[in-house]
């Protein structure tokens, strides 16, 4: 029996790692976390 899995996460065409890192940094700095910005 063979199983084949297909992922649900697809690559973003215009992905910019620097912008993503800055957004995550801003969302997680300080005491607390902006979970809505992290999820995006």
DSSP file (Angstrom, degrees, kcal/mol; ACC not computed):
  #  RESIDUE AA STRUCTURE BP1 BP2  ACC     N-H-->O    O-->H-N    N-H-->O    O-->H-N    TCO  KAPPA ALPHA  PHI   PSI    X-CA   Y-CA   Z-CA
    1    1 A X              0   0    0      0, 0.0     2,-0.4     0, 0.0     0, 0.0   0.000 360.0 360.0 360.0 130.4    0.0    0.0    0.0
    2    2 A X        -     0   0    0      2,-0.0     2,-0.4     0, 0.0     0, 0.0  -0.942 360.0-160.2-118.8 134.7    1.5    3.4   -1.0
    3    3 A X        -     0   0    0     -2,-0.4     2,-0.4     2,-0.0     0, 0.0  -0.889   0.6-162.9-112.5 143.6    0.4    6.7    0.4
    4    4 A X        -     0   0    0     -2,-0.4     2,-0.4     2,-0.0    -2,-0.0  -0.994   8.0-160.4-127.2 129.4    1.0   10.1   -1.2
    5    5 A X        -     0   0    0     -2,-0.4     2,-0.5     0, 0.0    -2,-0.0  -0.858   4.9-159.5-112.5 142.7    0.8   13.3    0.7
    6    6 A X        -     0   0    0     -2,-0.4    -2,-0.0     2,-0.0     0, 0.0  -0.984  21.9-127.3-120.8 125.3    0.3   16.8   -0.6
    7    7 A X        -     0   0    0     -2,-0.5     0, 0.0     1,-0.1     0, 0.0  -0.252   2.9-148.0 -68.8 156.4    1.3   19.8    1.6
    8    8 A X  S    S+     0   0    0      2,-0.0     2,-0.6     1,-0.0    -1,-0.1   0.524  75.1  87.6-101.4  -9.1   -1.1   22.6    2.3
    9    9 A X        -     0   0    0      0, 0.0     2,-0.3     0, 0.0    -2,-0.1  -0.826  61.3-168.4 -95.0 121.9    1.5   25.3    2.6
   10   10 A X        -     0   0    0     -2,-0.6     2,-0.1     1,-0.0    -2,-0.0  -0.815  26.9-101.9-109.3 148.4    2.3   26.8   -0.7
   11   11 A X        -     0   0    0     -2,-0.3     2,-0.5     1,-0.1     3,-0.1  -0.398  31.9-123.5 -68.6 144.6    5.2   29.2   -1.5
   12   12 A X    >   -     0   0    0      1,-0.1     3,-1.3    -2,-0.1    -1,-0.1  -0.790  13.9-145.5 -89.4 126.7    4.5   32.9   -1.8
   13   13 A X  T 3  S+     0   0    0     -2,-0.5    -1,-0.1     1,-0.3    -2,-0.0   0.904  96.6  37.1 -61.0 -46.2    5.6   34.2   -5.2
   14   14 A X  T 3  S+     0   0    0     -3,-0.1    -1,-0.3     2,-0.1     2,-0.1  -0.136  83.9 157.6-101.3  38.7    6.6   37.7   -4.0
   15   15 A X    <   -     0   0    0     -3,-1.3     2,-0.5     1,-0.0    -4,-0.0  -0.415  22.6-167.9 -67.4 132.8    8.1   36.5   -0.6
   16   16 A X     >  -     0   0    0     -2,-0.1     4,-2.2     1,-0.1     5,-0.2  -0.951   8.1-163.2-124.5 108.5   10.6   38.9    0.9
   17   17 A X  H  > S+     0   0    0     -2,-0.5     4,-2.6     1,-0.2     5,-0.2   0.842  88.8  54.9 -62.3 -36.0   12.6   37.3    3.8
   18   18 A X  H  > S+     0   0    0      2,-0.2     4,-2.3     1,-0.2    -1,-0.2   0.917 109.8  45.6 -66.4 -42.8   13.8   40.7    5.1
   19   19 A X  H  > S+     0   0    0      2,-0.2     4,-2.4     1,-0.2    -2,-0.2   0.908 113.8  50.1 -65.4 -41.6   10.3   42.1    5.4
   20   20 A X  H  X S+     0   0    0     -4,-2.2     4,-2.5     2,-0.2    -2,-0.2   0.914 111.2  48.7 -62.8 -43.3    9.0   38.9    7.0
   21   21 A X  H  X S+     0   0    0     -4,-2.6     4,-2.6     2,-0.2    -2,-0.2   0.908 111.7  49.0 -64.3 -42.5   11.9   39.0    9.6
   22   22 A X  H  X S+     0   0    0     -4,-2.3     4,-2.6     2,-0.2    -1,-0.2   0.907 111.4  49.8 -63.2 -41.8   11.3   42.6   10.4
   23   23 A X  H  X S+     0   0    0     -4,-2.4     4,-2.1     2,-0.2    -2,-0.2   0.927 113.0  45.9 -63.3 -45.5    7.5   42.0   10.9
   24   24 A X  H  X S+     0   0    0     -4,-2.5     4,-1.7     2,-0.2    -2,-0.2   0.908 112.1  51.7 -64.0 -41.8    8.2   39.0   13.2
   25   25 A X  H  X S+     0   0    0     -4,-2.6     4,-1.3     1,-0.2     3,-0.3   0.943 111.9  45.8 -59.9 -48.6   10.8   41.0   15.1
   26   26 A X  H  < S+     0   0    0     -4,-2.6    -1,-0.2     1,-0.2    -2,-0.2   0.867 112.7  51.3 -63.1 -36.8    8.4   43.9   15.7
   27   27 A X  H  < S+     0   0    0     -4,-2.1     7,-2.3    -5,-0.2    -1,-0.2   0.791 118.1  36.9 -71.3 -28.0    5.6   41.5   16.6
   28   28 A X  H  < S+     0   0    0     -4,-1.7     4,-0.3    -3,-0.3    -1,-0.2   0.491  89.7 106.8-106.8  -4.3    7.6   39.6   19.2
   29   29 A X  S  < S+     0   0    0     -4,-1.3     2,-0.1    -5,-0.2    -3,-0.0  -0.399  72.0  17.3 -76.5 155.8    9.8   42.4   20.8
   30   30 A X  S    S-     0   0    0      1,-0.1     2,-1.0    -2,-0.1    -3,-0.0  -0.400 116.8 -34.3  83.9-163.5    9.1   43.6   24.3
   31   31 A X  S    S+     0   0    0     -2,-0.1     2,-0.2     2,-0.0    -2,-0.1  -0.792 117.3  17.9 -99.4  97.1    6.9   41.8   26.8
   32   32 A X  S    S-     0   0    0     -2,-1.0     2,-0.4    -4,-0.3     0, 0.0  -0.752  76.0-105.7 132.8 179.0    4.2   40.1   24.9
   33   33 A X        -     0   0    0     -2,-0.2     2,-1.5     4,-0.0    -5,-0.2  -0.991  11.4-134.8-148.4 133.7    3.5   39.0   21.3
   34   34 A X    >>  -     0   0    0     -7,-2.3     4,-1.7    -2,-0.4     3,-0.8  -0.700  27.6-174.5 -86.2  88.2    1.2   40.3   18.6
   35   35 A X  H 3> S+     0   0    0     -2,-1.5     4,-2.1     1,-0.3    -1,-0.2   0.776  76.4  59.7 -61.6 -28.1   -0.1   36.9   17.6
   36   36 A X  H 3> S+     0   0    0      1,-0.2     4,-1.4     2,-0.2    -1,-0.3   0.890 107.0  45.6 -69.1 -37.8   -2.1   38.2   14.7
   37   37 A X  H <4 S+     0   0    0     -3,-0.8    -1,-0.2     2,-0.2    -2,-0.2   0.848 112.2  52.6 -71.7 -33.3    1.0   39.7   13.0
   38   38 A X  H  < S+     0   0    0     -4,-1.7    -2,-0.2     1,-0.2    -1,-0.2   0.903 107.0  52.2 -67.6 -40.6    2.9   36.4   13.7
   39   39 A X  H  <        0   0    0     -4,-2.1    -1,-0.2     1,-0.3    -2,-0.2   0.862 360.0 360.0 -65.0 -36.7    0.2   34.3   12.1
   40   40 A X     <        0   0    0     -4,-1.4    -1,-0.3    -5,-0.2    -2,-0.2   0.519 360.0 360.0 -67.2 360.0    0.2   36.4    8.9
